């Protein structure tokens, strides 16, 4: 459906940050080295305070879809509704793609931080 909204949901608690999503997206779209459909962003490491077992640190990765990704898998895109290779190859199974409504419902199943990108 042309007016259907799509989204990418990321459970960054378990996202590995191994760049597999970046590479898969690049391959699927035939992008040159200097362009990205998904760009993995590192947050941390930084000390977040004293934990019960000593020092506690924050360090995680988030795969961020770029406008190139949205042009293909977003509303009206040539791949809208098709499961992206980047989602398929993520070994931690921490990325989900579907309609905005499906991804909102999926996010509600979890009790941990997640990121929802409307495409």
WOTAZI-V522498 format. One line per field, one symbol per residue. phi: phi as a letter, one per 30 degrees, with the letter a starting at -180 (. if undefined). psi: psi as a letter, one per 20 degrees, with the letter a starting at -180 (. if undefined). burial: # if it has 16 or more other ideal C-beta (glycine too) atoms within 10 Angstrom, else .. Layout:
phi=???
psi=???
burial=???
This chain:
phi=.dcdccbccbcddcddiciddedddeddciddecbbcbbdcccjdbdckdcdcjdcbcaabbdcdcdddddccdeiddcejcddeeddddddhcbbbldedddddddddcbadbbccdc
psi=phjppqqpppnihiphkjjhggggggghikqrhjqqhpppppoaqqpjaprhkbppqporqpopprhgghhgiapiqijpipoqhhhhiohjljpqpaqggghggghiiqlrprpoop.
burial=.....#######..#.#..###.###.##......#####....................#.###..###.###....##...####.##...#####.#..#..##......#..#.#
